[in-house]
Amino acid sequence: MTVPQEYKRASEQFEKLLVDARDAAMLQTTNQSYTMVQAVLQTFRRRLDVKDALRFASVLPVGARALFVADWDVSEPKQAFADIASMTKEVQSLRPDHNLSPDSAIRDVAKALRQNVDGAALDRVLAELPPSAAAFWKLD
């Protein structure tokens, strides 16, 4: 069997996600968008049980999937979904001296993510998760 294209093109696809997130958030560099994407994914991950988190990860591109599960302490207590402002503060707290995530960070990453995944597959997975999980990734 040949190496699947998603693995052959993983770096290219990950860079596109970072560029799309950078542009959505009006950041200057992909280094800045990397921190924002990582923080949004971690903020979301903290609110899911392991089974649901892995189901969500399965629809992410390879690079985003790796970032989603990297450094995951699965024994960390699950947090409840909160209002968007509170979760945005959590996003902005990752590496605060180097984090330029705007107040629109969650929406910006949601927009970039949707540009880089199979939207139907993402929506199917989100429909199986708690309603607040789907709301986290809504663009409106």
Backbone as ProteinMPNN parsed JSONL, in Angstrom:
{"seq_chain_A": "MTVPQEYKRASEQFEKLLVDARDAAMLQTTNQSYTMVQAVLQTFRRRLDVKDALRFASVLPVGARALFVADWDVSEPKQAFADIASMTKEVQSLRPDHNLSPDSAIRDVAKALRQNVDGAALDRVLAELPPSAAAFWKLD", "coords_chain_A": {"N_chain_A": [[0.846, -1.182, 0.0], [0.461, 2.225, -0.718], [1.743, 5.279, 0.734], [-0.673, 7.178, 2.352], [-2.089, 10.182, 0.968], [-2.757, 12.213, 2.797], [-0.831, 11.978, 4.731], [1.526, 12.252, 3.284], [1.313, 14.881, 2.492], [1.195, 16.305, 4.836], [2.682, 18.399, 6.151], [2.385, 20.531, 4.37], [-0.419, 20.832, 4.396], [-0.797, 21.498, 7.086], [0.568, 23.907, 7.261], [-1.084, 25.432, 5.589], [-3.431, 25.545, 7.136], [-2.454, 27.075, 9.291], [-1.816, 29.455, 7.949], [-4.357, 30.211, 7.021], [-5.63, 30.595, 9.5], [-4.014, 32.625, 10.538], [-4.601, 34.685, 8.697], [-7.388, 34.961, 9.081], [-7.461, 35.914, 11.679], [-6.053, 38.175, 11.414], [-3.328, 38.273, 12.04], [0.274, 38.581, 12.117], [2.172, 36.576, 11.572], [2.76, 33.037, 10.956], [3.809, 31.824, 13.155], [2.59, 33.175, 15.234], [-0.07, 32.469, 14.729], [0.093, 29.741, 15.122], [0.339, 29.426, 17.944], [-2.17, 30.427, 18.647], [-3.95, 28.616, 17.345], [-3.189, 26.22, 18.583], [-3.88, 26.835, 21.251], [-6.67, 27.22, 21.066], [-7.488, 24.664, 20.241], [-6.651, 23.168, 22.493], [-8.213, 24.338, 24.486], [-10.763, 23.584, 23.673], [-10.464, 20.776, 23.763], [-10.173, 20.29, 26.512], [-12.754, 20.212, 27.381], [-14.011, 17.948, 26.673], [-14.711, 14.423, 26.979], [-12.349, 11.71, 26.8], [-13.026, 9.833, 24.785], [-14.842, 11.274, 23.128], [-13.171, 13.378, 22.39], [-11.216, 12.077, 20.881], [-12.787, 11.154, 18.81], [-13.465, 13.607, 17.639], [-10.865, 14.438, 16.918], [-10.331, 12.653, 14.889], [-11.324, 13.691, 12.506], [-9.746, 15.785, 11.903], [-7.111, 17.386, 10.011], [-3.874, 15.837, 9.581], [-1.678, 17.287, 10.852], [-3.029, 19.129, 12.536], [-4.42, 17.296, 14.054], [-2.339, 16.021, 15.41], [-1.401, 18.197, 16.903], [-3.646, 18.663, 18.453], [-3.717, 16.436, 20.18], [-1.244, 16.485, 21.389], [0.879, 16.599, 24.247], [-1.126, 15.96, 26.081], [-2.746, 15.608, 29.057], [-4.499, 13.154, 30.094], [-5.635, 12.637, 32.497], [-6.406, 14.985, 33.547], [-8.996, 16.937, 34.965], [-12.165, 17.137, 33.362], [-13.426, 20.091, 31.938], [-16.199, 22.369, 32.1], [-18.127, 23.654, 29.359], [-18.059, 27.11, 28.756], [-19.003, 30.604, 28.696], [-18.223, 32.375, 25.674], [-16.41, 34.488, 26.015], [-15.046, 33.861, 28.392], [-13.823, 31.438, 27.667], [-12.231, 32.379, 25.64], [-10.421, 33.955, 27.057], [-9.066, 31.914, 28.306], [-7.87, 30.739, 26.056], [-6.143, 32.835, 25.413], [-4.407, 32.692, 27.504], [-2.443, 30.791, 27.141], [0.985, 30.548, 26.936], [1.338, 33.432, 27.566], [3.103, 35.619, 27.192], [3.781, 35.474, 24.583], [1.544, 35.267, 23.111], [-0.712, 36.368, 20.863], [-3.375, 36.169, 20.4], [-6.466, 37.286, 19.239], [-9.594, 38.677, 20.523], [-11.418, 37.414, 18.97], [-10.476, 34.881, 18.529], [-11.371, 32.141, 18.821], [-13.494, 31.968, 16.994], [-12.062, 32.695, 14.703], [-10.233, 30.58, 14.418], [-12.066, 28.533, 14.106], [-13.136, 29.222, 11.632], [-10.857, 28.961, 9.97], [-10.318, 26.254, 10.411], [-12.581, 25.025, 9.324], [-12.108, 25.596, 6.676], [-10.235, 23.765, 6.086], [-10.916, 21.136, 6.539], [-12.988, 18.234, 5.97], [-16.047, 19.339, 5.726], [-18.597, 18.123, 6.002], [-17.979, 15.743, 7.341], [-16.918, 16.793, 9.702], [-19.209, 18.096, 10.714], [-20.867, 15.854, 11.114], [-19.494, 14.514, 13.177], [-19.532, 16.505, 15.171], [-22.265, 16.594, 15.628], [-22.637, 14.33, 17.098], [-21.539, 14.927, 19.485], [-21.776, 16.707, 22.67], [-24.194, 19.42, 22.62], [-23.008, 21.929, 23.208], [-20.441, 21.591, 22.345], [-20.602, 21.565, 19.561], [-21.535, 24.159, 19.271], [-19.27, 25.599, 19.992], [-17.714, 25.591, 17.691], [-19.182, 26.996, 15.864], [-19.722, 29.478, 13.368], [-21.265, 31.781, 13.43]], "CA_chain_A": [[0.0, 0.0, 0.0], [1.219, 3.478, -0.76], [1.514, 6.197, 1.853], [-1.827, 8.043, 2.062], [-1.773, 11.575, 0.648], [-2.854, 13.091, 3.967], [0.447, 11.908, 5.435], [2.542, 12.805, 2.394], [1.137, 16.335, 2.399], [0.865, 16.788, 6.185], [3.295, 19.706, 6.445], [1.738, 21.514, 3.497], [-1.778, 21.051, 4.904], [-0.706, 22.181, 8.373], [0.935, 25.297, 6.954], [-2.282, 26.102, 5.072], [-4.288, 25.831, 8.292], [-1.863, 28.195, 10.029], [-1.965, 30.663, 7.127], [-5.772, 30.589, 7.058], [-5.893, 31.128, 10.845], [-3.311, 33.917, 10.591], [-5.36, 35.667, 7.921], [-8.689, 35.187, 9.721], [-7.253, 36.684, 12.907], [-5.251, 39.344, 11.051], [-2.035, 38.211, 12.706], [1.383, 38.863, 11.209], [2.989, 35.41, 11.23], [2.211, 31.726, 11.297], [4.226, 31.531, 14.53], [1.52, 33.702, 16.084], [-1.287, 31.678, 14.547], [0.342, 28.423, 15.723], [-0.038, 29.501, 19.359], [-3.619, 30.604, 18.72], [-4.595, 27.35, 16.977], [-2.907, 25.28, 19.672], [-4.654, 27.22, 22.437], [-8.09, 26.947, 20.808], [-7.674, 23.214, 20.276], [-6.531, 22.708, 23.882], [-9.383, 24.829, 25.217], [-11.861, 22.695, 23.293], [-10.153, 19.423, 24.238], [-10.397, 20.221, 27.97], [-14.186, 20.14, 27.653], [-14.521, 16.68, 26.147], [-14.104, 13.207, 27.521], [-11.333, 11.192, 25.88], [-13.677, 9.2, 23.633], [-15.351, 12.329, 22.236], [-12.031, 14.128, 21.87], [-10.598, 11.29, 19.816], [-13.721, 11.182, 17.683], [-13.251, 14.906, 16.996], [-9.527, 14.442, 16.315], [-10.302, 11.802, 13.698], [-11.681, 14.446, 11.294], [-8.772, 16.857, 11.711], [-5.933, 17.059, 9.202], [-2.837, 15.184, 10.373], [-0.943, 18.221, 11.708], [-3.939, 19.622, 13.575], [-4.702, 16.146, 14.918], [-1.172, 15.866, 16.285], [-1.399, 19.328, 17.832], [-4.788, 18.465, 19.352], [-3.44, 15.431, 21.207], [0.092, 16.673, 21.968], [0.998, 17.021, 25.651], [-2.444, 15.8, 26.691], [-2.838, 14.908, 30.336], [-5.865, 12.625, 30.066], [-6.166, 12.583, 33.861], [-6.875, 16.331, 33.898], [-10.463, 16.951, 35.04], [-12.892, 17.761, 32.258], [-14.033, 21.379, 32.288], [-17.483, 22.65, 31.463], [-18.139, 24.741, 28.39], [-18.403, 28.385, 29.391], [-19.292, 31.627, 27.695], [-17.125, 32.547, 24.73], [-15.411, 35.417, 26.567], [-14.225, 33.116, 29.366], [-12.985, 30.474, 26.963], [-11.229, 33.165, 24.911], [-9.371, 34.293, 28.042], [-8.278, 30.687, 28.454], [-7.044, 30.674, 24.845], [-5.119, 33.872, 25.498], [-3.507, 32.431, 28.63], [-1.353, 29.901, 26.744], [2.185, 31.333, 26.637], [0.819, 34.804, 27.48], [4.085, 36.593, 26.715], [3.964, 35.29, 23.144], [0.23, 34.952, 22.57], [-1.384, 37.549, 20.333], [-4.72, 35.764, 19.996], [-7.467, 38.341, 19.435], [-10.835, 38.256, 21.173], [-12.15, 36.594, 17.999], [-9.617, 33.723, 18.247], [-12.108, 30.879, 18.645], [-14.195, 32.077, 15.71], [-11.056, 32.725, 13.638], [-9.729, 29.213, 14.232], [-13.187, 27.761, 13.553], [-13.197, 29.551, 10.202], [-9.7, 28.327, 9.327], [-10.484, 24.809, 10.488], [-13.605, 24.628, 8.349], [-11.509, 25.706, 5.342], [-9.2, 22.745, 5.954], [-11.43, 19.805, 6.864], [-14.211, 17.812, 5.298], [-17.097, 19.97, 6.524], [-19.668, 17.164, 6.309], [-17.458, 14.834, 8.37], [-16.853, 17.574, 10.944], [-20.572, 18.29, 11.211], [-21.356, 14.563, 11.62], [-18.872, 14.276, 14.484], [-20.05, 17.487, 16.131], [-23.649, 16.228, 15.939], [-22.585, 13.244, 18.075], [-20.977, 15.475, 20.723], [-22.72, 17.582, 23.365], [-24.526, 20.615, 21.834], [-22.072, 23.023, 23.457], [-19.235, 21.328, 21.54], [-20.916, 22.061, 18.215], [-21.629, 25.62, 19.366], [-17.911, 26.128, 20.074], [-17.159, 25.709, 16.334], [-20.091, 27.752, 14.987], [-19.13, 30.711, 12.867], [-22.109, 32.967, 13.658]], "C_chain_A": [[0.89, 1.244, 0.0], [0.893, 4.327, 0.467], [0.335, 7.101, 1.496], [-1.406, 9.502, 1.869], [-1.837, 12.488, 1.87], [-1.563, 13.081, 4.781], [1.573, 12.486, 4.588], [2.501, 14.332, 2.383], [0.882, 16.985, 3.757], [1.43, 18.17, 6.469], [2.638, 20.814, 5.636], [0.328, 21.854, 4.008], [-1.763, 21.811, 6.231], [-0.35, 23.645, 8.166], [-0.271, 26.067, 6.422], [-3.25, 26.449, 6.201], [-3.755, 27.042, 9.056], [-1.986, 29.505, 9.259], [-3.421, 31.135, 7.164], [-6.15, 31.167, 8.419], [-5.24, 32.491, 11.013], [-4.131, 34.996, 9.892], [-6.71, 35.982, 8.559], [-8.557, 36.082, 10.942], [-6.47, 37.977, 12.663], [-3.958, 39.416, 11.867], [-0.939, 38.409, 11.659], [2.117, 37.615, 10.734], [2.262, 34.112, 11.556], [2.715, 31.268, 12.664], [3.143, 32.008, 15.499], [0.255, 32.865, 15.943], [-1.125, 30.262, 15.111], [-0.096, 28.418, 17.185], [-1.551, 29.621, 19.499], [-4.342, 29.297, 18.409], [-4.401, 26.329, 18.083], [-3.788, 25.582, 20.882], [-6.146, 26.946, 22.252], [-8.353, 25.445, 20.856], [-7.594, 22.679, 21.704], [-7.74, 23.137, 24.714], [-10.589, 23.94, 24.921], [-11.668, 21.299, 23.889], [-10.443, 19.262, 25.728], [-11.868, 20.012, 28.328], [-14.836, 18.856, 27.137], [-13.956, 15.515, 26.932], [-13.203, 12.634, 26.431], [-11.97, 10.606, 24.622], [-14.179, 10.246, 22.637], [-14.214, 13.13, 21.62], [-11.36, 13.37, 20.724], [-11.5, 11.197, 18.592], [-13.565, 12.489, 16.912], [-11.904, 14.919, 16.268], [-9.489, 13.667, 15.002], [-10.657, 12.548, 12.416], [-10.719, 15.596, 11.029], [-7.684, 16.429, 10.734], [-4.804, 16.588, 10.125], [-2.125, 16.143, 11.328], [-1.8, 18.758, 12.845], [-4.282, 18.514, 14.554], [-3.558, 15.931, 15.906], [-1.127, 16.976, 17.326], [-2.503, 19.168, 18.878], [-4.462, 17.489, 20.482], [-2.088, 15.612, 21.899], [0.007, 17.163, 23.412], [-0.317, 16.918, 26.415], [-2.328, 15.005, 27.975], [-4.276, 14.405, 30.444], [-6.465, 12.484, 31.464], [-6.655, 13.958, 34.343], [-8.407, 16.324, 33.942], [-11.085, 17.689, 33.851], [-13.523, 19.059, 32.753], [-15.362, 21.534, 31.559], [-17.301, 23.724, 30.401], [-18.63, 25.988, 29.111], [-18.784, 29.375, 28.298], [-18.029, 31.869, 26.863], [-16.036, 33.471, 25.269], [-14.485, 34.706, 27.554], [-13.302, 32.136, 28.665], [-11.915, 31.198, 26.136], [-10.101, 33.588, 25.842], [-8.468, 33.086, 28.272], [-7.346, 30.505, 27.249], [-5.867, 31.643, 24.972], [-4.115, 33.632, 26.625], [-2.369, 31.466, 28.289], [-0.163, 30.758, 26.309], [1.845, 32.816, 26.511], [1.821, 35.842, 26.979], [4.287, 36.52, 25.204], [2.637, 35.04, 22.429], [-0.465, 36.24, 22.153], [-2.795, 37.228, 19.851], [-5.712, 36.887, 20.261], [-8.7, 37.793, 20.156], [-11.693, 37.383, 20.255], [-11.442, 35.265, 17.709], [-10.393, 32.433, 17.997], [-12.837, 30.881, 17.307], [-13.206, 32.034, 14.55], [-10.504, 31.327, 13.363], [-10.836, 28.328, 13.67], [-13.289, 27.99, 12.047], [-12.062, 28.852, 9.459], [-9.845, 26.808, 9.314], [-11.474, 24.334, 9.434], [-13.09, 24.736, 6.918], [-10.562, 24.541, 5.059], [-9.636, 21.343, 6.346], [-12.6, 19.478, 5.944], [-15.364, 18.304, 6.179], [-18.214, 19.01, 6.915], [-19.219, 16.202, 7.409], [-17.376, 15.547, 9.714], [-18.249, 17.741, 11.535], [-21.169, 16.992, 11.753], [-20.786, 14.281, 13.009], [-19.431, 15.242, 15.522], [-21.487, 17.167, 16.534], [-23.71, 15.111, 16.981], [-22.058, 13.71, 19.43], [-22.031, 16.314, 21.433], [-22.986, 18.859, 22.546], [-23.549, 21.779, 22.022], [-20.769, 22.828, 22.683], [-19.447, 21.834, 20.122], [-20.976, 23.585, 18.214], [-20.246, 26.275, 19.408], [-17.363, 26.418, 18.681], [-18.087, 26.443, 15.369], [-19.451, 29.058, 14.576], [-19.984, 31.942, 13.126], [-22.142, 33.359, 15.104]], "O_chain_A": [[1.937, 1.281, 0.647], [-0.112, 4.107, 1.143], [0.346, 7.728, 0.437], [-0.484, 9.987, 2.524], [-1.059, 13.436, 1.972], [-1.238, 14.065, 5.445], [2.475, 13.138, 5.115], [3.537, 14.989, 2.278], [0.397, 18.115, 3.811], [0.715, 19.03, 6.982], [2.369, 21.899, 6.151], [-0.062, 23.021, 4.043], [-2.616, 22.666, 6.472], [-0.907, 24.523, 8.826], [-0.459, 27.233, 6.768], [-3.825, 27.538, 6.212], [-4.521, 27.932, 9.426], [-2.235, 30.553, 9.855], [-3.684, 32.327, 7.322], [-6.913, 32.131, 8.486], [-5.845, 33.409, 11.568], [-4.33, 36.085, 10.43], [-7.131, 37.138, 8.579], [-9.429, 36.908, 11.212], [-6.253, 38.768, 13.58], [-3.553, 40.487, 12.321], [-1.208, 38.402, 10.458], [2.631, 37.591, 9.616], [1.294, 34.088, 12.317], [2.098, 30.396, 13.276], [2.823, 31.32, 16.468], [-0.417, 32.584, 16.936], [-2.107, 29.652, 15.532], [-0.814, 27.517, 17.619], [-2.147, 28.988, 20.371], [-5.255, 28.911, 19.138], [-5.348, 25.648, 18.476], [-4.374, 24.671, 21.467], [-6.812, 26.49, 23.181], [-9.338, 25.007, 21.45], [-8.392, 21.822, 22.084], [-8.226, 22.374, 25.549], [-11.345, 23.59, 25.827], [-12.597, 20.718, 24.449], [-10.91, 18.207, 26.157], [-12.184, 19.669, 29.468], [-16.057, 18.708, 27.166], [-12.86, 15.6, 27.486], [-13.292, 13.036, 25.271], [-11.498, 10.86, 23.514], [-13.96, 10.111, 21.433], [-14.287, 13.518, 20.455], [-10.982, 13.966, 19.716], [-11.015, 11.166, 17.461], [-13.534, 12.489, 15.681], [-11.823, 15.366, 15.124], [-8.706, 13.989, 14.109], [-10.32, 12.077, 11.33], [-10.864, 16.307, 10.034], [-7.367, 15.243, 10.638], [-4.792, 16.911, 11.313], [-1.986, 15.829, 12.51], [-1.347, 18.833, 13.987], [-4.42, 18.762, 15.752], [-3.786, 15.69, 17.091], [-0.846, 16.723, 18.498], [-2.311, 19.501, 20.047], [-4.886, 17.696, 21.619], [-1.821, 14.95, 22.901], [-0.814, 18.015, 23.754], [-0.578, 17.724, 27.308], [-1.865, 13.864, 27.973], [-5.169, 15.153, 30.843], [-7.663, 12.241, 31.604], [-7.245, 14.071, 35.418], [-9.046, 15.765, 33.051], [-10.586, 18.723, 33.407], [-14.081, 19.114, 33.849], [-15.603, 20.901, 30.531], [-16.438, 24.593, 30.521], [-19.51, 25.919, 29.969], [-18.874, 29.019, 27.123], [-16.914, 31.595, 27.307], [-14.855, 33.251, 25.001], [-13.274, 34.93, 27.544], [-12.131, 32.013, 29.026], [-10.814, 30.677, 25.957], [-8.937, 33.575, 25.443], [-7.253, 33.225, 28.416], [-6.176, 30.157, 27.41], [-4.728, 31.288, 24.666], [-3.083, 34.301, 26.688], [-1.425, 31.335, 29.067], [-0.292, 31.597, 25.417], [2.046, 33.399, 25.446], [1.418, 36.85, 26.398], [4.899, 37.411, 24.615], [2.624, 34.642, 21.265], [-0.767, 37.095, 22.986], [-3.342, 37.927, 18.999], [-5.794, 37.389, 21.382], [-8.821, 36.587, 20.368], [-12.597, 36.691, 20.724], [-11.78, 34.592, 16.735], [-10.092, 31.707, 17.049], [-12.793, 29.895, 16.572], [-13.478, 31.407, 13.526], [-10.33, 30.94, 12.207], [-10.567, 27.458, 12.841], [-13.504, 27.049, 11.283], [-12.291, 28.219, 8.428], [-9.531, 26.158, 8.318], [-11.225, 23.352, 8.736], [-13.585, 24.037, 6.034], [-10.136, 24.35, 3.92], [-8.798, 20.451, 6.471], [-13.123, 20.342, 5.24], [-15.62, 17.747, 7.246], [-18.724, 19.074, 8.034], [-19.996, 15.883, 8.309], [-17.723, 14.974, 10.747], [-18.442, 17.544, 12.735], [-21.899, 17.017, 12.744], [-21.512, 13.86, 13.91], [-19.767, 14.832, 16.633], [-21.885, 17.443, 17.666], [-24.72, 14.96, 17.67], [-22.124, 12.97, 20.411], [-23.077, 16.604, 20.853], [-22.089, 19.33, 21.847], [-23.298, 22.532, 21.081], [-20.068, 23.8, 22.398], [-18.559, 22.464, 19.548], [-20.522, 24.227, 17.267], [-20.074, 27.388, 18.909], [-16.624, 27.386, 18.5], [-17.803, 26.503, 14.173], [-18.72, 29.672, 15.353], [-19.471, 33.059, 13.049], [-22.803, 34.333, 15.465]]}, "name": "protein", "num_of_chains": 1, "seq": "MTVPQEYKRASEQFEKLLVDARDAAMLQTTNQSYTMVQAVLQTFRRRLDVKDALRFASVLPVGARALFVADWDVSEPKQAFADIASMTKEVQSLRPDHNLSPDSAIRDVAKALRQNVDGAALDRVLAELPPSAAAFWKLD"}
